[in-house]
Amino acid sequence: VQLQASGGGLVQPGESLRLSCAASGSIASINVMAWARQVPGKQRELIATITAGGGLTHYRDDVKGRFTISRDNTKEWYLQMNSLKPEDTAVYYCHAIELRIGAGKFDYWGQGTQVTVSS
């Protein structure tokens, strides 16, 4: 599975951005799609997930109500970010999880896209 993230940029506080992740390869094997972010010097943190079947979503508390994850099956998924704050500044990564029966969990990561929120 290969992932390509896009849509980052520089915005002012309160503005919106939409990130996209395009998946290729064995996309039918993906069980969960997600977005994570990382600030230099800190650990990468998972901020939103959506299941491939059922579309169940989960968010970190600090983005709940502002960010929305959505998907077009397992080929492309998105992160709509509204009411952006300076503390949302980070490199955002798209992430896919494959659960193989008898083999465990496999993680796939995109290359990251920079989001900067600054006045």
C-alpha positions as CSV (number, residue, x, y, z in Angstrom):
1,V,0.0,0.0,0.0
2,Q,1.3,3.4,-1.0
3,L,-0.1,6.6,0.4
4,Q,0.1,10.2,-0.9
5,A,-1.0,13.1,1.2
6,S,-1.8,16.5,-0.2
7,G,-3.5,19.8,0.7
8,G,-1.3,21.3,3.3
9,G,-0.5,25.0,3.4
10,L,-0.3,28.2,5.3
11,V,-3.5,29.6,6.7
12,Q,-4.6,32.1,9.3
13,P,-6.2,31.2,12.6
14,G,-9.9,30.4,12.1
15,E,-9.5,29.4,8.5
16,S,-10.0,25.9,7.0
17,L,-8.0,23.4,5.0
18,R,-8.9,20.1,3.5
19,L,-6.2,17.3,3.3
20,S,-6.5,14.4,0.9
21,C,-4.8,11.0,1.0
22,A,-4.7,8.9,-2.1
23,A,-4.0,5.2,-1.7
24,S,-2.7,2.7,-4.3
25,G,-1.6,-0.9,-4.2
26,S,-3.5,-3.4,-2.2
27,I,-6.1,-1.0,-1.0
28,A,-8.8,-3.6,-0.6
29,S,-6.9,-4.9,2.4
30,I,-7.1,-1.6,4.3
31,N,-9.3,-1.8,7.5
32,V,-8.8,1.6,9.0
33,M,-7.9,4.9,7.5
34,A,-6.5,7.7,9.6
35,W,-4.7,11.0,10.0
36,A,-1.8,11.7,12.4
37,R,0.3,14.8,13.0
38,Q,3.7,15.5,14.3
39,V,5.4,18.6,15.7
40,P,9.3,18.7,15.7
41,G,10.6,17.2,18.9
42,K,7.3,15.5,19.8
43,Q,5.8,12.1,19.1
44,R,3.5,11.6,16.2
45,E,-0.1,11.6,17.4
46,L,-3.1,9.9,15.8
47,I,-5.9,12.5,15.5
48,A,-8.7,10.9,13.5
49,T,-9.6,7.4,12.3
50,I,-12.4,6.0,10.1
51,T,-13.1,2.3,9.5
52,A,-13.3,1.0,6.0
53,G,-16.4,-0.9,6.7
54,G,-19.1,1.1,8.4
55,G,-17.3,4.4,8.4
56,L,-17.0,4.6,12.2
57,T,-15.0,7.6,13.2
58,H,-12.9,8.6,16.2
59,Y,-11.1,11.8,17.1
60,R,-8.6,13.2,19.6
61,D,-10.3,15.5,22.0
62,D,-8.4,18.5,20.9
63,V,-9.7,18.3,17.3
64,K,-13.2,16.9,18.0
65,G,-15.9,19.3,16.6
66,R,-13.4,21.0,14.3
67,F,-11.9,18.3,12.2
68,T,-13.9,15.7,10.1
69,I,-12.5,12.6,8.5
70,S,-14.3,11.1,5.6
71,R,-13.5,8.5,2.9
72,D,-14.3,7.3,-0.6
73,N,-14.1,3.6,0.1
74,T,-10.4,2.7,0.7
75,K,-8.9,4.6,-2.3
76,E,-9.0,8.1,-1.0
77,W,-9.8,9.8,2.3
78,Y,-9.9,13.3,3.6
79,L,-9.5,15.5,6.7
80,Q,-11.6,18.7,6.7
81,M,-10.0,21.0,9.2
82,N,-12.1,24.0,10.3
83,S,-11.4,26.7,12.9
84,L,-7.7,26.1,12.7
85,K,-5.5,27.2,15.6
86,P,-1.8,27.9,15.8
87,E,-1.4,24.8,17.9
88,D,-2.6,22.7,14.9
89,T,0.6,23.6,13.1
90,A,2.3,20.3,12.3
91,V,3.2,17.9,9.6
92,Y,0.1,15.8,8.9
93,Y,0.4,12.2,7.8
94,C,-2.1,9.9,6.3
95,H,-2.1,6.4,7.7
96,A,-3.6,3.1,6.8
97,I,-4.0,0.0,9.0
98,E,-4.4,-3.5,7.7
99,L,-5.4,-6.3,10.0
100,R,-4.4,-9.7,8.7
101,I,-5.9,-12.7,10.4
102,G,-3.1,-14.8,11.9
103,A,-0.5,-12.2,10.9
104,G,-1.2,-9.1,13.0
105,K,-1.4,-5.4,12.3
106,F,0.4,-3.7,9.4
107,D,0.8,0.1,9.3
108,Y,1.3,2.2,6.2
109,W,2.3,5.9,6.2
110,G,2.2,8.7,3.6
111,Q,5.0,11.2,3.2
112,G,3.4,14.0,5.2
113,T,2.1,17.5,4.3
114,Q,2.9,20.6,6.3
115,V,0.1,22.6,7.8
116,T,1.0,26.0,9.3
117,V,-1.5,28.2,11.1
118,S,-0.2,31.7,11.7
119,S,-1.3,35.3,11.5
